[in-house]
Amino acid sequence: MQPTFITVLLAALAAIAAWQLKPEQSQSPPAPPIVSVEEMGTLTTLRVNYANVIEFNERLTQDIPWTQWEFRFGGTRVLLIARGECLLGTELALAKYVEVQPAQKMATLSLPNPKVISARLNHDAKAGGSYFYTVTNNGVAALLPGTEGQTQAMNRALQKAQAELETSCSKPELIAAAKTSAEAVLQPTVSATGWKIKTVWR
């Protein structure tokens, strides 16, 4: 039985030696972390200042009974010096990798197109915000809400200015500028991990 024991022992030692000398398989590095990017939430990359002059007329009329006519007996004409700002940004929670090359440590990051995050008029005239003028036959003068017609004219002028503000902030050139700013922020963030990334928009 002695030779048999020695044979088994040698075989076991040979197996252990072979296992220890077996080269380890190289492991590809994992994809660059996207969690840190997602946790940033909405990345605001562009602030746009808005200023415009809005003219609005609020007519005061009275329907003439049993006719299709109306009697106009006055109105309010206002000028709104509209000022505000809008912010454009990218929803980073929707970012994802569409192509990863671990061996070259290169990846393609897909991002949703920037959009208007907020658009608001500044209603504080004393702080450089929006303010009103009334237009009369004698010229223009500062307007404070007095009659119901004046109040309606001011509110509708503000609604018109808000709509124009939102439209202005969605211009293609501003979206393109927001993309450029987002890439300027994200490229160094991900590249710090040792990866090279390419950004695509969807």
C-alpha positions in Angstrom: 0.0 0.0 0.0 3.0 2.3 0.5 3.7 2.8 -3.3 0.0 3.5 -3.8 0.0 6.2 -1.1 3.1 7.9 -2.5 1.6 7.9 -6.0 -1.6 9.5 -4.8 0.4 12.1 -2.8 2.5 13.0 -5.8 -0.5 13.3 -8.0 -2.2 15.6 -5.5 0.9 17.8 -5.2 1.2 18.0 -9.0 -2.5 19.1 -9.2 -1.9 21.8 -6.6 1.2 23.0 -8.4 -0.6 23.1 -11.7 -3.5 25.1 -10.2 -1.1 27.6 -8.6 0.8 28.1 -11.8 -2.3 28.5 -14.0 -2.4 32.1 -15.3 -5.3 34.2 -14.1 -7.7 35.4 -16.8 -7.5 39.1 -17.2 -10.7 40.9 -16.3 -12.1 43.8 -18.3 -12.6 46.9 -16.3 -16.3 47.7 -15.5 -18.1 50.5 -17.3 -17.5 54.0 -15.9 -19.9 54.8 -13.0 -23.0 56.4 -14.2 -24.6 56.5 -10.7 -22.7 59.6 -9.8 -24.1 61.3 -12.9 -27.6 60.2 -12.2 -27.5 61.5 -8.7 -26.9 65.0 -10.0 -30.5 65.0 -11.1 -31.2 67.9 -13.5 -28.1 69.5 -14.8 -28.9 73.2 -15.4 -26.4 74.4 -18.0 -27.8 77.7 -19.4 -29.4 80.8 -18.1 -31.1 83.2 -20.5 -32.1 86.7 -19.7 -35.3 88.0 -21.4 -36.4 91.5 -22.1 -39.2 92.7 -24.5 -41.8 95.4 -24.9 -45.3 94.0 -25.0 -48.2 96.2 -26.2 -51.7 95.2 -25.3 -55.1 96.8 -25.9 -58.1 96.0 -23.7 -61.3 97.3 -25.3 -64.4 98.2 -23.3 -67.5 97.3 -25.3 -71.2 96.8 -24.8 -73.3 94.4 -26.9 -76.3 96.0 -28.6 -79.3 93.8 -27.8 -80.8 91.7 -30.7 -78.0 92.7 -33.1 -74.6 91.5 -34.0 -73.1 94.8 -33.2 -71.3 96.1 -30.2 -70.8 99.6 -28.9 -67.2 100.6 -28.0 -67.0 103.2 -25.3 -63.4 103.1 -24.1 -60.4 100.9 -23.5 -57.0 100.6 -22.0 -53.8 100.5 -23.9 -50.8 99.4 -22.0 -47.1 98.9 -22.6 -45.3 96.2 -20.6 -41.6 96.3 -20.2 -41.2 92.6 -19.7 -38.1 91.2 -18.0 -37.4 87.7 -16.8 -35.2 84.7 -17.2 -35.3 81.0 -18.1 -33.1 78.0 -17.2 -32.3 75.2 -19.6 -31.1 71.8 -18.4 -30.8 68.1 -18.9 -32.4 65.3 -17.0 -29.4 63.2 -16.0 -31.6 60.5 -14.4 -32.4 59.5 -18.0 -28.7 59.2 -19.0 -27.5 55.8 -20.1 -24.6 54.1 -21.8 -25.4 52.8 -25.3 -22.0 51.4 -26.2 -19.2 50.3 -23.9 -15.7 49.1 -24.9 -14.0 47.9 -21.7 -10.7 47.0 -23.3 -10.2 50.5 -24.7 -12.0 52.1 -21.7 -14.3 54.0 -24.1 -18.0 54.5 -23.8 -20.9 56.4 -25.5 -23.2 58.2 -23.1 -26.7 58.9 -24.4 -28.5 62.0 -22.9 -32.0 63.4 -23.4 -32.1 66.8 -25.2 -32.0 69.8 -22.9 -35.3 71.5 -22.2 -36.7 74.5 -20.4 -36.5 73.8 -16.7 -38.1 77.1 -15.7 -39.2 80.3 -17.3 -40.5 83.2 -15.2 -41.1 86.9 -15.5 -39.7 89.2 -12.8 -42.7 91.0 -11.4 -40.7 93.2 -9.0 -40.3 96.5 -10.7 -38.2 97.9 -7.9 -35.6 95.1 -8.4 -35.2 95.7 -12.1 -38.2 93.6 -13.1 -41.2 94.2 -15.3 -43.3 97.4 -15.2 -46.2 99.0 -17.1 -47.0 102.2 -18.9 -50.4 103.4 -20.0 -50.7 105.0 -23.4 -53.0 108.0 -23.8 -53.4 110.9 -26.2 -51.0 112.8 -24.1 -48.2 110.2 -24.2 -47.2 107.5 -21.8 -47.3 107.4 -18.0 -46.6 104.9 -15.3 -49.6 102.6 -14.8 -50.9 101.2 -11.5 -53.9 98.9 -11.5 -57.0 100.9 -10.9 -60.1 100.0 -12.9 -61.1 96.5 -13.7 -60.2 97.1 -17.4 -56.7 98.2 -16.4 -56.2 95.1 -14.3 -57.4 92.8 -17.1 -55.2 94.5 -19.6 -52.2 94.1 -17.3 -52.9 90.4 -16.6 -53.3 89.6 -20.3 -50.2 91.5 -21.2 -48.3 89.4 -18.6 -49.8 86.2 -20.0 -48.6 87.2 -23.5 -45.1 88.0 -22.2 -44.9 84.6 -20.4 -45.8 82.8 -23.6 -43.2 84.7 -25.5 -40.6 84.0 -22.9 -41.2 80.3 -23.0 -41.1 80.3 -26.8 -37.9 82.4 -26.9 -36.1 80.0 -24.5 -36.9 77.0 -26.8 -35.0 78.3 -29.8 -32.7 75.8 -31.5 -29.6 77.9 -30.9 -30.2 78.0 -27.1 -30.8 74.2 -27.0 -27.5 73.8 -28.9 -25.7 76.0 -26.4 -27.2 74.0 -23.5 -25.8 70.8 -25.0 -22.4 72.3 -25.3 -22.4 73.4 -21.7 -23.6 70.0 -20.5 -20.8 68.2 -22.4 -18.3 70.6 -20.9 -19.4 69.6 -17.4 -19.9 65.8 -18.0 -16.8 65.1 -20.0 -14.3 65.8 -17.2 -16.6 64.2 -14.6 -16.6 60.8 -16.3 -13.0 61.1 -17.7 -11.7 61.4 -14.2 -12.5 57.7 -13.8 -10.0 56.9 -16.6 -12.5 56.4 -19.3 -13.1 58.4 -22.5 -16.7 59.1 -23.3 -18.6 60.2 -26.4 -21.8 62.1 -25.9 -24.9 61.6 -28.1 -28.3 63.3 -27.7 -31.7 61.8 -28.2 
